[in-house]
Amino acid sequence: MLRKLPGDYTRDIVSTVPDSLVFRPTVVNTPAIFTILAIVFRAVAGLFRMVRRHPIACLAVVAPLALWAVYGWRVALVAVVTTFSTLAGWRLAEPVSFSAWAGLRLRAWWRWMWIYRRHWQPVMVVTGLAKHIGGREYLPRLLKVTCTPTADVVTVKMLSGQSAADWQDRADNLAHGFAGHECRIASAKPGRVALVFPRRDLLASPIPALPITGDVQVSAVPVGLREDGSPYLLKLHGTHVLVAGATGAGKGSWLWSAIRGLLPAQRAGLVEIWALDPKLMELSYGRALFGDRYAADPADCADLLEAAVKVMQERAGRFAGVQRNHVATVDDPFVLVVVDEVAFLTAYQTDRKLKERISSALATLTTQGRAVGVGVLAALQDPRKEILSIRNLFPDKIALRLDEPSQVDLVLGDGARDRGALADQISANPATGAGVGYVRLEASPEPVRIRAAYVSDTDIRAMVAEYAGAGEAR
């Protein structure tokens, strides 16, 4: 039995096992000058990094001290008061430019120093992200803190051998460790992760219906806002979109916002909106917008879906060998099939033959339709596979409020919840959570938090008054 103990601990150990051997490693005393030089080098390197990353904050601290040392405290005081007065005036006169050039930089420096750097070592140790090997402590490196108007973005260099999944498993610990409400983990580049700590939620209040500007939008339409307050454009042309959420989660906001954004293009003849409303509660309120391309009875819904399949197949025959991608024109407009509650037509349909017709038409549209300009926008309450067997045929998915954590990955794909799509934690209060969801696109595995605008009954009546008849068959 061999034991190896570090340092001088073996001096006070008396072995009581006859056949055991204790090896005492050689201890080399490091000269003090090398230790001092190492400390000085680290301090200078850390100071250099701070100045490079936070030049404005460092200048705000160093400049008054330099003036005090050279000209005395009166000059330094005048300079400080003048600077603060100028910044306050700038902040009041041009808050946007002040925030972009100075405010957010100063906030980033302050939070780097007071929040993250100060608590970095204990939080890393407690969460288990730091490692102790051979008596030495290894910490992930805090590289940079960047502040946006709504969140702190902390860039970290992971330890060798760590993965983003290790950090995702400890997201709640990190949020509490740094006094945040939430922590989301995003892969920055190999060996690095970005920790996103939201400071305030711009999506906590309902968003009124977005104005119809008259711009003809086909490929992507504005439907709501991102977390940072910027508009979000939902891609509809060239894809299929599935919106899943519990009762009262705000699926209607997404459907009506998409329809609202397409109305100018429909008036121009570049878009046709076909509506299937088996619940007779959501899309029927604006039925006049769809003309004769509206169906509520399951049999009529099956006929309308099969008619869309015929349009798709006719176009495919004409496009074969001529073009691979659809461009919306008056002769070949983009056809968007909107289904309010697709489970009413599939899983909950009692007529077996009717169910097979509907399922077959939906499967055909979602597998072949987007290349020829036929898209499907479907809403679903229960995301289980037995409810909608063609769930994976929708490239783009939106998860609104869901009942269980496991349903998030059912809708958005494996690992989506670990990457920050906390759809099961969205508030059930309609004023706070209705319309809030996480979007995962085919081209990007990272979920994005969006809130769709609320299109009220008054807005729908105004849409009908303005655009009714534009969707009539020509």
Disulfide bonds with the S-S distance in Angstrom:
none
